[in-house]
Amino acid sequence: MENISPESYAQDPNKPVSYPRDPNKPWSIADFEIGRPLGKGKFGRVYLAREVKSKFVVALKVIFKEQIEKYKIQHQLRREMEIQTSLRHPNILRLYGWFDDDERIFLILEYAYGGELYGLLRKNGHLTEQAAATYISSLSQALAYCHGKCVIHRDIKPENLLLDHEGRLKIADFGWSVQSSNKRKTMCGTLDYLAPEMVENKDHDYAVDNWTLGILCYEFLYGNPPFEAENQKDTFKRIVKIDLSFPPTPNVSEEANNLISQLLVKDPSKRLSIQKIMEHPWIVKNADPKGMCLN
Ligand SMILES: CCc1cccc(CC)c1NC(=O)n1cc2c(c1)/C(=N\C(=O)c1ccc(N3CCN(C)CC3)cc1)N=N2
């Protein structure tokens, strides 16, 4: 199923199936034609797939049950599925449903044609201020929506950000997200993106996602995360010290650095709120209101 017709990308991610389906009949692998592998993570692989009857294109994430047992991620996976199924936002990848067989669990995910934002960042080295501001604005809107539903993502990094066929950002992989009631203390995500209160294993709340927006904005514009170091220990030290510097870079404005400096603040209560991010002059001036960014 290699060359899927481009018009199928125009499929509406919120209307996955257009024919009446027996809600009690669970999906099975027989309902899908499997295409090329799209990517692989620690716990599974993702394949391009198409639902046979409706021809609706999806991404099918396959996770082996023995891996779930081996890494003891039952709770994390269940939380990811409950959270991502319940979220409906243009910048959050849809989880339409799931099914399983003896060995595997299958997640039926929205297909993001553009692939990982990470790929774009690596290819171009850095993003334009327009692209960076558009993605930070989209992320802010998605996070405002999540925080409104008491969900903290906690693991926003370029590898978990996908692009659809119109260059619209989609947050994927809610594997580390939590309902904010139970503030977990487990370390999660690579250190580069962790806020001080997380690396210092303190209680953390929504403001960790605001911190991460600062990290991402810096990385989008400068091509690497701000506290990158030779090893985790040094990254750790740089984060807790807020050892932040802006190399003089053409095409990166002072307003961008101003926004980043108001997010990478040690005291979580002093970080710019999501609302204030969306009203920041650099965002207002550079972000595409439709959230689309065809580089
Ligand atoms: C198992 C894989 C995995 C592990 C961990 C976290 C995540 C979330 C990102 C994932 N991926 C995941 O869940 N994914 C859910 C997905 C998904 C991944 C996806 N698309 C792609 O991965 C993709 C990759 C390259 C692509 N290209 C076409 C255009 N070319 C110019 C470049 C290549 C086009 C699409 N759509 N829904």
The ligand as a Tripos MOL2 file, in Angstrom:
@<TRIPOS>MOLECULE
LIG
   37    41     1     0     0
SMALL
NO_CHARGES

@<TRIPOS>ATOM
      1 C1          6.6790    3.6000   17.2630 C.3       1 LIG1
      2 C2          7.0590    4.9000   16.7230 C.3       1 LIG1
      3 C3          6.9960    5.9310   17.8030 C.ar      1 LIG1
      4 C4          7.6940    5.6920   18.9980 C.ar      1 LIG1
      5 C5          7.6690    6.6640   19.9960 C.ar      1 LIG1
      6 C6          6.9520    7.8500   19.8350 C.ar      1 LIG1
      7 C7          6.2420    8.0770   18.6570 C.ar      1 LIG1
      8 C8          5.5000    9.3670   18.5070 C.3       1 LIG1
      9 C9          6.2240   10.2640   17.5640 C.3       1 LIG1
     10 C10         6.2560    7.1200   17.6460 C.ar      1 LIG1
     11 N1          5.5530    7.3480   16.4370 N.am      1 LIG1
     12 C11         4.1830    7.3110   16.4130 C.2       1 LIG1
     13 O1          3.5230    6.9750   17.3950 O.2       1 LIG1
     14 N2          3.5790    7.7070   15.2200 N.ar      1 LIG1
     15 C12         2.2190    7.8980   15.0920 C.ar      1 LIG1
     16 C13         1.9950    8.3510   13.8260 C.ar      1 LIG1
     17 C14         3.2170    8.4270   13.1480 C.ar      1 LIG1
     18 C15         4.1770    8.0230   14.0320 C.ar      1 LIG1
     19 C16         2.9260    8.9260   11.8580 C.2       1 LIG1
     20 N3          3.7090    9.2100   10.8030 N.2       1 LIG1
     21 C17         5.0440    8.9240   10.7250 C.2       1 LIG1
     22 O2          5.7240    8.3790   11.5960 O.2       1 LIG1
     23 C18         5.7310    9.3430    9.4690 C.ar      1 LIG1
     24 C19         7.1200    9.2410    9.4170 C.ar      1 LIG1
     25 C20         7.7920    9.6470    8.2710 C.ar      1 LIG1
     26 C21         7.0810   10.1590    7.1690 C.ar      1 LIG1
     27 N4          7.7490   10.6110    6.0440 N.pl3     1 LIG1
     28 C22         6.9880   10.9720    4.8550 C.3       1 LIG1
     29 C23         7.5520   12.2610    4.2520 C.3       1 LIG1
     30 N5          8.9990   12.1090    4.0290 N.3       1 LIG1
     31 C24         9.5180   13.3100    3.4030 C.3       1 LIG1
     32 C25         9.7100   11.8520    5.3080 C.3       1 LIG1
     33 C26         9.1900   10.5840    5.9690 C.3       1 LIG1
     34 C27         5.6990   10.2470    7.2480 C.ar      1 LIG1
     35 C28         5.0120    9.8340    8.3840 C.ar      1 LIG1
     36 N6          1.5910    9.1300   11.8340 N.2       1 LIG1
     37 N7          1.0320    8.7860   13.0080 N.2       1 LIG1
@<TRIPOS>BOND
     1     1     2 1
     2     2     3 1
     3     3     4 ar
     4     3    10 ar
     5     4     5 ar
     6     5     6 ar
     7     6     7 ar
     8     7     8 1
     9     7    10 ar
    10     8     9 1
    11    10    11 1
    12    11    12 1
    13    12    13 2
    14    12    14 1
    15    14    15 ar
    16    14    18 ar
    17    15    16 ar
    18    16    17 ar
    19    16    37 1
    20    17    18 ar
    21    17    19 1
    22    19    20 2
    23    19    36 1
    24    20    21 1
    25    21    22 2
    26    21    23 1
    27    23    24 ar
    28    23    35 ar
    29    24    25 ar
    30    25    26 ar
    31    26    27 1
    32    26    34 ar
    33    27    28 1
    34    27    33 1
    35    28    29 1
    36    29    30 1
    37    30    31 1
    38    30    32 1
    39    32    33 1
    40    34    35 ar
    41    36    37 2
@<TRIPOS>SUBSTRUCTURE
     1 LIG1         1 GROUP 0 **** ****
